[in-house]
Amino acid sequence: ALGRVIPGVGPQFGSISHMFCTECGTDNPAAAKFCATCGRPLTPSGSIDPLDARATVLGFLPGQRLANRYALERLLGRGGMGQVWLARDTQLDLLVAVKVVHDLLACDSQAMERLRDEARLTILLRHPHIVSVNHFEGTGPVTFLVMEYVEGESLDKRLAREKTLPEAEAMRIGLAVARALDHAHQKRVLHRDVKPP
């Protein structure tokens, strides 16, 4: 495994440096010679290469593990908050969607608190038309949400391909969204950003 000293950034690091194991994803103290989780040697590197800890985790590569559990497989999409990856939960052997938050957003304490609140609220929402959130990680070098993975084409891609939907299909989708929003409202959760994913 190749590791790299990461200068501390943001409130979660202060001025401490860390040695990140790119083999298993463990955040080790800067003085560590071997990874505390997998035992691989950690080698500081002054150059930026594809296995640089920041490039791997925040620029991402397939195969990267987060929290020594979620193995990234392929990029599903990106947006203002970060990137969403298809990943495998290696403990449960289950495909999941992992939303990894942009580094700059993770350094914003108010944004992080809103994200934690969103995760807490979403965990309460169990409905067939709402993607479930199973895990939130906000204390390590990478902030991410682990969500249920739903296979299939997104609505925006379908609309780009078909331009319009048959009336019955549009009504079916609209009713599913309305039922999901009604469930959220009953739990006193307001979405405020409904759009095709």
C-alpha positions as CSV (number, residue, x, y, z in Angstrom):
1,A,0.0,0.0,0.0
2,L,1.1,3.5,-0.7
3,G,0.3,6.2,1.8
4,R,0.9,10.0,1.8
5,V,1.0,12.5,4.6
6,I,-2.1,14.7,4.4
7,P,-1.7,18.2,5.9
8,G,-4.6,18.9,8.2
9,V,-7.4,20.9,6.7
10,G,-10.7,22.1,8.2
11,P,-11.9,21.9,11.7
12,Q,-11.9,18.2,12.0
13,F,-8.1,18.1,11.5
14,G,-6.7,21.2,13.2
15,S,-3.0,21.3,12.5
16,I,-2.4,17.5,12.7
17,S,-1.1,15.6,9.7
18,H,-2.4,12.1,8.8
19,M,-1.1,9.1,6.9
20,F,-3.9,7.7,4.8
21,C,-3.7,4.0,3.7
22,T,-4.8,3.8,0.1
23,E,-5.2,0.0,0.4
24,C,-8.0,-0.1,3.0
25,G,-8.9,3.6,3.6
26,T,-7.7,3.8,7.2
27,D,-6.7,7.3,8.5
28,N,-3.4,6.7,10.5
29,P,-1.3,9.1,12.6
30,A,1.4,10.9,10.5
31,A,4.2,9.0,12.3
32,A,2.8,5.5,11.5
33,K,5.0,3.2,9.6
34,F,2.2,0.5,9.0
35,C,-1.5,0.8,8.7
36,A,-3.3,0.0,11.9
37,T,-6.1,-1.9,10.1
38,C,-4.5,-3.9,7.3
39,G,-0.8,-3.8,8.4
40,R,0.5,-2.6,5.0
41,P,3.5,-0.3,5.0
42,L,2.8,3.4,4.7
43,T,5.2,5.4,2.5
44,P,5.1,9.2,2.4
45,S,5.3,10.6,-1.1
46,G,6.1,14.1,-2.0
47,S,4.6,13.8,-5.5
48,I,1.0,13.7,-6.5
49,D,0.1,10.4,-8.2
50,P,-3.1,8.5,-8.7
51,L,-2.7,6.9,-5.3
52,D,-2.3,10.2,-3.4
53,A,-4.7,10.1,-0.5
54,R,-6.5,13.2,-1.5
55,A,-6.6,12.3,-5.2
56,T,-7.9,8.8,-4.4
57,V,-10.5,9.7,-1.9
58,L,-11.6,13.2,-2.9
59,G,-10.8,12.8,-6.6
60,F,-11.7,9.1,-6.4
61,L,-10.6,5.9,-8.1
62,P,-12.5,2.6,-8.4
63,G,-11.4,0.2,-5.8
64,Q,-10.9,2.9,-3.1
65,R,-12.4,1.9,0.2
66,L,-14.1,4.3,2.6
67,A,-14.2,3.5,6.3
68,N,-12.5,0.2,5.4
69,R,-16.0,-1.1,4.3
70,Y,-17.4,0.6,1.2
71,A,-15.4,-0.3,-2.0
72,L,-16.1,2.3,-4.8
73,E,-16.9,0.6,-8.1
74,R,-18.0,3.3,-10.5
75,L,-19.2,7.0,-10.6
76,L,-23.0,7.3,-10.9
77,G,-23.2,11.1,-10.9
78,R,-21.9,14.4,-9.5
79,G,-23.5,17.6,-8.3
80,G,-23.0,20.6,-6.1
81,M,-22.5,18.6,-2.9
82,G,-20.1,16.0,-4.3
83,Q,-20.1,12.8,-6.2
84,V,-22.3,9.7,-6.0
85,W,-20.6,6.3,-6.5
86,L,-21.8,2.8,-6.8
87,A,-20.0,0.9,-4.1
88,R,-20.0,-2.5,-2.4
89,D,-20.6,-2.8,1.3
90,T,-17.9,-5.4,1.9
91,Q,-19.3,-6.5,5.3
92,L,-22.8,-7.3,3.9
93,D,-21.8,-8.0,0.3
94,L,-24.4,-5.5,-0.9
95,L,-24.4,-2.8,-3.6
96,V,-25.0,0.7,-2.2
97,A,-24.9,4.3,-3.4
98,V,-22.3,6.5,-1.6
99,K,-22.6,10.3,-1.8
100,V,-19.1,11.7,-1.0
101,V,-19.2,15.3,0.1
102,H,-16.8,17.9,-1.5
103,D,-13.9,18.7,0.8
104,L,-14.7,22.4,0.9
105,L,-18.2,21.7,2.0
106,A,-16.9,19.3,4.7
107,C,-14.9,22.2,6.2
108,D,-18.0,24.3,6.6
109,S,-19.4,23.5,10.1
110,Q,-22.9,24.9,9.3
111,A,-23.2,22.9,6.1
112,M,-22.0,19.8,7.9
113,E,-24.6,20.3,10.6
114,R,-27.3,20.6,7.9
115,L,-26.1,17.5,6.3
116,R,-26.1,15.6,9.6
117,D,-29.7,16.8,10.2
118,E,-30.7,15.7,6.7
119,A,-29.2,12.2,7.3
120,R,-31.0,11.9,10.7
121,L,-34.3,13.0,9.1
122,T,-34.0,10.7,6.1
123,I,-33.2,7.7,8.2
124,L,-36.7,8.2,9.7
125,L,-38.3,8.0,6.2
126,R,-39.1,4.4,5.2
127,H,-41.2,4.4,2.1
128,P,-41.1,2.4,-1.2
129,H,-40.5,5.6,-3.2
130,I,-37.9,7.1,-0.9
131,V,-34.2,6.0,-1.1
132,S,-33.2,5.0,2.4
133,V,-30.1,6.3,4.1
134,N,-28.2,3.7,6.0
135,H,-25.0,5.4,7.2
136,F,-23.4,8.8,7.7
137,E,-19.7,9.3,8.2
138,G,-18.6,12.8,9.2
139,T,-15.7,12.4,11.5
140,G,-12.9,11.1,9.4
141,P,-11.0,12.5,6.4
142,V,-13.9,11.9,4.1
143,T,-17.6,12.8,4.7
144,F,-20.1,10.6,3.0
145,L,-23.6,9.2,3.1
146,V,-24.4,5.6,2.3
147,M,-27.8,5.1,0.6
148,E,-29.9,2.3,-0.8
149,Y,-28.8,1.6,-4.5
150,V,-31.8,1.6,-6.9
151,E,-30.9,0.2,-10.3
152,G,-32.3,1.7,-13.4
153,E,-32.4,4.7,-15.6
154,S,-32.8,8.2,-14.0
155,L,-35.8,10.3,-15.0
156,D,-33.7,13.0,-16.5
157,K,-31.9,10.6,-18.7
158,R,-35.2,9.1,-19.8
159,L,-36.6,12.5,-20.6
160,A,-33.5,13.4,-22.6
161,R,-34.0,10.2,-24.6
162,E,-37.7,10.3,-25.1
163,K,-38.5,14.0,-24.8
164,T,-42.0,13.3,-23.5
165,L,-43.6,10.5,-21.6
166,P,-47.0,8.8,-22.2
167,E,-49.7,10.4,-20.1
168,A,-50.3,7.3,-18.0
169,E,-46.6,6.9,-17.3
170,A,-46.2,10.6,-16.3
171,M,-49.2,10.2,-14.0
172,R,-47.7,7.0,-12.4
173,I,-44.4,8.8,-11.7
174,G,-46.2,11.9,-10.4
175,L,-48.4,9.9,-8.1
176,A,-45.3,8.0,-6.7
177,V,-43.5,11.3,-6.0
178,A,-46.6,12.8,-4.4
179,R,-47.0,9.7,-2.1
180,A,-43.4,9.9,-1.1
181,L,-43.7,13.7,-0.3
182,D,-46.9,13.0,1.6
183,H,-45.0,10.4,3.7
184,A,-42.2,12.9,4.3
185,H,-44.7,15.7,5.3
186,Q,-46.4,13.4,7.8
187,K,-42.9,13.0,9.4
188,R,-42.6,16.8,9.4
189,V,-39.9,16.7,6.7
190,L,-39.9,19.3,3.8
191,H,-37.9,18.4,0.7
192,R,-37.5,21.8,-1.0
193,D,-35.5,20.4,-4.0
194,V,-37.8,18.0,-6.0
195,K,-36.4,17.4,-9.5
196,P,-35.4,14.5,-11.8
197,P,-32.2,12.9,-10.4
